[in-house]
Amino acid sequence: MNKRLLMLSEDECCSGKLVAIAARHVKLALEYLNRKTSIERKQTILTEITNLREERDALINESVICTNNNKN
């Protein structure tokens, strides 16, 4: 995955989206770790984090495909 991330550094749009996803992930993780967070909210947080991971992976894969096509 690191090789894919290096290719993304040239794509500012995608990089900005990845930073936003990472920031949201961190915020959710901190909320999850708070002992005052309800069990129901923790379940919602886990679902949202899963969605963020899928969105991140899709962006990375899409960007790598575009980068590879541009090199050909």
Backbone atoms as SQL, in Angstrom:
CREATE TABLE atoms (id INTEGER PRIMARY KEY, chain TEXT, resi INTEGER, resn TEXT, atom TEXT, x REAL, y REAL, z REAL);
INSERT INTO atoms VALUES
  (1, 'A', 1, 'MET', 'N', 0.826, -1.188, 0.000),
  (2, 'A', 1, 'MET', 'CA', 0.000, 0.000, 0.000),
  (3, 'A', 1, 'MET', 'C', 0.874, 1.256, 0.000),
  (4, 'A', 2, 'ASN', 'N', 2.069, 1.221, 0.580),
  (5, 'A', 2, 'ASN', 'CA', 2.928, 2.398, 0.619),
  (6, 'A', 2, 'ASN', 'C', 3.293, 2.881, -0.777),
  (7, 'A', 3, 'LYS', 'N', 3.529, 1.948, -1.688),
  (8, 'A', 3, 'LYS', 'CA', 3.861, 2.311, -3.071),
  (9, 'A', 3, 'LYS', 'C', 2.701, 3.078, -3.695),
  (10, 'A', 4, 'ARG', 'N', 1.480, 2.658, -3.408),
  (11, 'A', 4, 'ARG', 'CA', 0.299, 3.346, -3.923),
  (12, 'A', 4, 'ARG', 'C', 0.213, 4.758, -3.360),
  (13, 'A', 5, 'LEU', 'N', 0.512, 4.907, -2.093),
  (14, 'A', 5, 'LEU', 'CA', 0.429, 6.229, -1.473),
  (15, 'A', 5, 'LEU', 'C', 1.462, 7.184, -2.052),
  (16, 'A', 6, 'LEU', 'N', 2.621, 6.684, -2.417),
  (17, 'A', 6, 'LEU', 'CA', 3.631, 7.534, -3.035),
  (18, 'A', 6, 'LEU', 'C', 3.141, 8.073, -4.364),
  (19, 'A', 7, 'MET', 'N', 2.411, 7.266, -5.109),
  (20, 'A', 7, 'MET', 'CA', 1.865, 7.708, -6.388),
  (21, 'A', 7, 'MET', 'C', 0.802, 8.784, -6.197),
  (22, 'A', 8, 'LEU', 'N', 0.137, 8.765, -5.061),
  (23, 'A', 8, 'LEU', 'CA', -0.936, 9.719, -4.811),
  (24, 'A', 8, 'LEU', 'C', -0.426, 11.127, -4.538),
  (25, 'A', 9, 'SER', 'N', 0.824, 11.252, -4.142),
  (26, 'A', 9, 'SER', 'CA', 1.340, 12.563, -3.776),
  (27, 'A', 9, 'SER', 'C', 1.236, 13.565, -4.917),
  (28, 'A', 10, 'GLU', 'N', 1.189, 13.095, -6.146),
  (29, 'A', 10, 'GLU', 'CA', 1.078, 13.983, -7.296),
  (30, 'A', 10, 'GLU', 'C', -0.356, 14.446, -7.526),
  (31, 'A', 11, 'ASP', 'N', -1.324, 13.771, -6.973),
  (32, 'A', 11, 'ASP', 'CA', -2.736, 14.071, -7.181),
  (33, 'A', 11, 'ASP', 'C', -3.267, 14.858, -5.985),
  (34, 'A', 12, 'GLU', 'N', -3.263, 16.200, -6.097),
  (35, 'A', 12, 'GLU', 'CA', -3.642, 17.052, -4.974),
  (36, 'A', 12, 'GLU', 'C', -5.096, 16.871, -4.559),
  (37, 'A', 13, 'CYS', 'N', -5.980, 16.692, -5.510),
  (38, 'A', 13, 'CYS', 'CA', -7.403, 16.516, -5.205),
  (39, 'A', 13, 'CYS', 'C', -7.613, 15.268, -4.350),
  (40, 'A', 14, 'CYS', 'N', -7.036, 14.196, -4.790),
  (41, 'A', 14, 'CYS', 'CA', -7.171, 12.931, -4.072),
  (42, 'A', 14, 'CYS', 'C', -6.490, 13.017, -2.703),
  (43, 'A', 15, 'SER', 'N', -5.359, 13.681, -2.651),
  (44, 'A', 15, 'SER', 'CA', -4.641, 13.831, -1.389),
  (45, 'A', 15, 'SER', 'C', -5.479, 14.599, -0.380),
  (46, 'A', 16, 'GLY', 'N', -6.151, 15.643, -0.839),
  (47, 'A', 16, 'GLY', 'CA', -7.011, 16.425, 0.047),
  (48, 'A', 16, 'GLY', 'C', -8.149, 15.595, 0.606),
  (49, 'A', 17, 'LYS', 'N', -8.730, 14.762, -0.233),
  (50, 'A', 17, 'LYS', 'CA', -9.817, 13.886, 0.216),
  (51, 'A', 17, 'LYS', 'C', -9.299, 12.872, 1.228),
  (52, 'A', 18, 'LEU', 'N', -8.106, 12.348, 0.975),
  (53, 'A', 18, 'LEU', 'CA', -7.533, 11.373, 1.904),
  (54, 'A', 18, 'LEU', 'C', -7.238, 12.004, 3.260),
  (55, 'A', 19, 'VAL', 'N', -6.767, 13.241, 3.252),
  (56, 'A', 19, 'VAL', 'CA', -6.503, 13.942, 4.511),
  (57, 'A', 19, 'VAL', 'C', -7.810, 14.150, 5.273),
  (58, 'A', 20, 'ALA', 'N', -8.867, 14.529, 4.559),
  (59, 'A', 20, 'ALA', 'CA', -10.170, 14.725, 5.200),
  (60, 'A', 20, 'ALA', 'C', -10.693, 13.415, 5.797),
  (61, 'A', 21, 'ILE', 'N', -10.516, 12.323, 5.067),
  (62, 'A', 21, 'ILE', 'CA', -10.942, 11.014, 5.569),
  (63, 'A', 21, 'ILE', 'C', -10.145, 10.645, 6.818),
  (64, 'A', 22, 'ALA', 'N', -8.834, 10.863, 6.776),
  (65, 'A', 22, 'ALA', 'CA', -7.986, 10.536, 7.925),
  (66, 'A', 22, 'ALA', 'C', -8.359, 11.375, 9.144),
  (67, 'A', 23, 'ALA', 'N', -8.631, 12.652, 8.918),
  (68, 'A', 23, 'ALA', 'CA', -9.008, 13.536, 10.028),
  (69, 'A', 23, 'ALA', 'C', -10.319, 13.077, 10.666),
  (70, 'A', 24, 'ARG', 'N', -11.284, 12.720, 9.833),
  (71, 'A', 24, 'ARG', 'CA', -12.571, 12.236, 10.350),
  (72, 'A', 24, 'ARG', 'C', -12.381, 10.922, 11.100),
  (73, 'A', 25, 'HIS', 'N', -11.534, 10.054, 10.578),
  (74, 'A', 25, 'HIS', 'CA', -11.260, 8.765, 11.221),
  (75, 'A', 25, 'HIS', 'C', -10.669, 8.985, 12.618),
  (76, 'A', 26, 'VAL', 'N', -9.701, 9.885, 12.711),
  (77, 'A', 26, 'VAL', 'CA', -9.065, 10.168, 14.001),
  (78, 'A', 26, 'VAL', 'C', -10.086, 10.728, 14.988),
  (79, 'A', 27, 'LYS', 'N', -10.918, 11.654, 14.521),
  (80, 'A', 27, 'LYS', 'CA', -11.941, 12.247, 15.388),
  (81, 'A', 27, 'LYS', 'C', -12.893, 11.169, 15.916),
  (82, 'A', 28, 'LEU', 'N', -13.311, 10.277, 15.026),
  (83, 'A', 28, 'LEU', 'CA', -14.205, 9.196, 15.440),
  (84, 'A', 28, 'LEU', 'C', -13.517, 8.237, 16.412),
  (85, 'A', 29, 'ALA', 'N', -12.255, 7.937, 16.164),
  (86, 'A', 29, 'ALA', 'CA', -11.518, 7.030, 17.047),
  (87, 'A', 29, 'ALA', 'C', -11.397, 7.621, 18.452),
  (88, 'A', 30, 'LEU', 'N', -11.124, 8.917, 18.524),
  (89, 'A', 30, 'LEU', 'CA', -11.037, 9.566, 19.835),
  (90, 'A', 30, 'LEU', 'C', -12.382, 9.537, 20.555),
  (91, 'A', 31, 'GLU', 'N', -13.449, 9.780, 19.818),
  (92, 'A', 31, 'GLU', 'CA', -14.785, 9.715, 20.417),
  (93, 'A', 31, 'GLU', 'C', -15.083, 8.296, 20.898),
  (94, 'A', 32, 'TYR', 'N', -14.695, 7.313, 20.114),
  (95, 'A', 32, 'TYR', 'CA', -14.920, 5.910, 20.473),
  (96, 'A', 32, 'TYR', 'C', -14.210, 5.562, 21.781),
  (97, 'A', 33, 'LEU', 'N', -13.008, 6.086, 21.958),
  (98, 'A', 33, 'LEU', 'CA', -12.211, 5.766, 23.145),
  (99, 'A', 33, 'LEU', 'C', -12.690, 6.478, 24.409),
  (100, 'A', 34, 'ASN', 'N', -13.525, 7.485, 24.255),
  (101, 'A', 34, 'ASN', 'CA', -14.056, 8.211, 25.405),
  (102, 'A', 34, 'ASN', 'C', -14.979, 7.280, 26.188),
  (103, 'A', 35, 'ARG', 'N', -14.732, 7.137, 27.467),
  (104, 'A', 35, 'ARG', 'CA', -15.518, 6.194, 28.271),
  (105, 'A', 35, 'ARG', 'C', -16.973, 6.619, 28.419),
  (106, 'A', 36, 'LYS', 'N', -17.269, 7.876, 28.125),
  (107, 'A', 36, 'LYS', 'CA', -18.645, 8.369, 28.231),
  (108, 'A', 36, 'LYS', 'C', -19.465, 8.100, 26.962),
  (109, 'A', 37, 'THR', 'N', -18.809, 7.621, 25.913),
  (110, 'A', 37, 'THR', 'CA', -19.513, 7.331, 24.662),
  (111, 'A', 37, 'THR', 'C', -20.374, 6.081, 24.846),
  (112, 'A', 38, 'SER', 'N', -21.644, 6.185, 24.463),
  (113, 'A', 38, 'SER', 'CA', -22.581, 5.068, 24.647),
  (114, 'A', 38, 'SER', 'C', -22.235, 3.900, 23.715),
  (115, 'A', 39, 'ILE', 'N', -22.717, 2.742, 24.080),
  (116, 'A', 39, 'ILE', 'CA', -22.489, 1.540, 23.271),
  (117, 'A', 39, 'ILE', 'C', -23.108, 1.708, 21.890),
  (118, 'A', 40, 'GLU', 'N', -24.292, 2.297, 21.842),
  (119, 'A', 40, 'GLU', 'CA', -24.963, 2.515, 20.557),
  (120, 'A', 40, 'GLU', 'C', -24.132, 3.423, 19.657),
  (121, 'A', 41, 'ARG', 'N', -23.602, 4.493, 20.252),
  (122, 'A', 41, 'ARG', 'CA', -22.775, 5.430, 19.476),
  (123, 'A', 41, 'ARG', 'C', -21.496, 4.737, 19.009),
  (124, 'A', 42, 'LYS', 'N', -20.921, 3.908, 19.847),
  (125, 'A', 42, 'LYS', 'CA', -19.704, 3.186, 19.460),
  (126, 'A', 42, 'LYS', 'C', -19.964, 2.284, 18.255),
  (127, 'A', 43, 'GLN', 'N', -21.129, 1.652, 18.226),
  (128, 'A', 43, 'GLN', 'CA', -21.477, 0.811, 17.082),
  (129, 'A', 43, 'GLN', 'C', -21.603, 1.655, 15.814),
  (130, 'A', 44, 'THR', 'N', -22.200, 2.835, 15.951),
  (131, 'A', 44, 'THR', 'CA', -22.333, 3.749, 14.814),
  (132, 'A', 44, 'THR', 'C', -20.962, 4.212, 14.339),
  (133, 'A', 45, 'ILE', 'N', -20.082, 4.497, 15.285),
  (134, 'A', 45, 'ILE', 'CA', -18.726, 4.939, 14.952),
  (135, 'A', 45, 'ILE', 'C', -17.994, 3.848, 14.173),
  (136, 'A', 46, 'LEU', 'N', -18.107, 2.603, 14.618),
  (137, 'A', 46, 'LEU', 'CA', -17.435, 1.502, 13.915),
  (138, 'A', 46, 'LEU', 'C', -17.932, 1.371, 12.481),
  (139, 'A', 47, 'THR', 'N', -19.224, 1.547, 12.290),
  (140, 'A', 47, 'THR', 'CA', -19.790, 1.489, 10.941),
  (141, 'A', 47, 'THR', 'C', -19.245, 2.621, 10.088),
  (142, 'A', 48, 'GLU', 'N', -19.188, 3.820, 10.661),
  (143, 'A', 48, 'GLU', 'CA', -18.690, 4.965, 9.903),
  (144, 'A', 48, 'GLU', 'C', -17.208, 4.806, 9.574),
  (145, 'A', 49, 'ILE', 'N', -16.438, 4.277, 10.502),
  (146, 'A', 49, 'ILE', 'CA', -15.014, 4.050, 10.242),
  (147, 'A', 49, 'ILE', 'C', -14.838, 3.019, 9.126),
  (148, 'A', 50, 'THR', 'N', -15.652, 1.992, 9.126),
  (149, 'A', 50, 'THR', 'CA', -15.607, 0.999, 8.045),
  (150, 'A', 50, 'THR', 'C', -15.890, 1.657, 6.703),
  (151, 'A', 51, 'ASN', 'N', -16.891, 2.533, 6.668),
  (152, 'A', 51, 'ASN', 'CA', -17.218, 3.256, 5.433),
  (153, 'A', 51, 'ASN', 'C', -16.069, 4.158, 4.997),
  (154, 'A', 52, 'LEU', 'N', -15.426, 4.822, 5.955),
  (155, 'A', 52, 'LEU', 'CA', -14.285, 5.679, 5.627),
  (156, 'A', 52, 'LEU', 'C', -13.134, 4.860, 5.045),
  (157, 'A', 53, 'ARG', 'N', -12.890, 3.691, 5.610),
  (158, 'A', 53, 'ARG', 'CA', -11.822, 2.822, 5.095),
  (159, 'A', 53, 'ARG', 'C', -12.110, 2.382, 3.666),
  (160, 'A', 54, 'GLU', 'N', -13.371, 2.053, 3.403),
  (161, 'A', 54, 'GLU', 'CA', -13.750, 1.652, 2.045),
  (162, 'A', 54, 'GLU', 'C', -13.586, 2.815, 1.072),
  (163, 'A', 55, 'GLU', 'N', -13.978, 4.009, 1.509),
  (164, 'A', 55, 'GLU', 'CA', -13.830, 5.198, 0.664),
  (165, 'A', 55, 'GLU', 'C', -12.355, 5.484, 0.393),
  (166, 'A', 56, 'ARG', 'N', -11.532, 5.349, 1.434),
  (167, 'A', 56, 'ARG', 'CA', -10.087, 5.547, 1.288),
  (168, 'A', 56, 'ARG', 'C', -9.501, 4.556, 0.294),
  (169, 'A', 57, 'ASP', 'N', -9.834, 3.287, 0.455),
  (170, 'A', 57, 'ASP', 'CA', -9.309, 2.257, -0.442),
  (171, 'A', 57, 'ASP', 'C', -9.740, 2.496, -1.884),
  (172, 'A', 58, 'ALA', 'N', -10.986, 2.914, -2.069),
  (173, 'A', 58, 'ALA', 'CA', -11.483, 3.195, -3.419),
  (174, 'A', 58, 'ALA', 'C', -10.719, 4.355, -4.046),
  (175, 'A', 59, 'LEU', 'N', -10.455, 5.399, -3.267),
  (176, 'A', 59, 'LEU', 'CA', -9.691, 6.539, -3.785),
  (177, 'A', 59, 'LEU', 'C', -8.279, 6.126, -4.173),
  (178, 'A', 60, 'ILE', 'N', -7.654, 5.343, -3.320),
  (179, 'A', 60, 'ILE', 'CA', -6.282, 4.905, -3.588),
  (180, 'A', 60, 'ILE', 'C', -6.244, 4.034, -4.838),
  (181, 'A', 61, 'ASN', 'N', -7.145, 3.076, -4.924),
  (182, 'A', 61, 'ASN', 'CA', -7.170, 2.186, -6.091),
  (183, 'A', 61, 'ASN', 'C', -7.491, 2.940, -7.366),
  (184, 'A', 62, 'GLU', 'N', -8.441, 3.859, -7.312),
  (185, 'A', 62, 'GLU', 'CA', -8.815, 4.650, -8.487),
  (186, 'A', 62, 'GLU', 'C', -7.654, 5.524, -8.946),
  (187, 'A', 63, 'SER', 'N', -6.963, 6.119, -8.002),
  (188, 'A', 63, 'SER', 'CA', -5.851, 6.995, -8.342),
  (189, 'A', 63, 'SER', 'C', -4.696, 6.208, -8.949),
  (190, 'A', 64, 'VAL', 'N', -4.436, 5.027, -8.425),
  (191, 'A', 64, 'VAL', 'CA', -3.353, 4.194, -8.956),
  (192, 'A', 64, 'VAL', 'C', -3.676, 3.775, -10.382),
  (193, 'A', 65, 'ILE', 'N', -4.920, 3.417, -10.647),
  (194, 'A', 65, 'ILE', 'CA', -5.321, 3.028, -12.003),
  (195, 'A', 65, 'ILE', 'C', -5.132, 4.196, -12.960),
  (196, 'A', 66, 'CYS', 'N', -5.556, 5.395, -12.541),
  (197, 'A', 66, 'CYS', 'CA', -5.403, 6.584, -13.393),
  (198, 'A', 66, 'CYS', 'C', -3.931, 6.892, -13.632),
  (199, 'A', 67, 'THR', 'N', -3.123, 6.776, -12.586),
  (200, 'A', 67, 'THR', 'CA', -1.695, 7.055, -12.707),
  (201, 'A', 67, 'THR', 'C', -1.043, 6.063, -13.661),
  (202, 'A', 68, 'ASN', 'N', -1.393, 4.792, -13.534),
  (203, 'A', 68, 'ASN', 'CA', -0.826, 3.770, -14.417),
  (204, 'A', 68, 'ASN', 'C', -1.256, 3.985, -15.860),
  (205, 'A', 69, 'ASN', 'N', -2.490, 4.387, -16.090),
  (206, 'A', 69, 'ASN', 'CA', -2.973, 4.641, -17.449),
  (207, 'A', 69, 'ASN', 'C', -2.271, 5.842, -18.070),
  (208, 'A', 70, 'ASN', 'N', -1.958, 6.846, -17.279),
  (209, 'A', 70, 'ASN', 'CA', -1.274, 8.033, -17.789),
  (210, 'A', 70, 'ASN', 'C', 0.170, 7.737, -18.172),
  (211, 'A', 71, 'LYS', 'N', 0.769, 6.733, -17.564),
  (212, 'A', 71, 'LYS', 'CA', 2.157, 6.383, -17.874),
  (213, 'A', 71, 'LYS', 'C', 2.256, 5.596, -19.170),
  (214, 'A', 72, 'ASN', 'N', 1.179, 4.960, -19.574),
  (215, 'A', 72, 'ASN', 'CA', 1.208, 4.120, -20.789),
  (216, 'A', 72, 'ASN', 'C', 1.061, 4.930, -22.026);
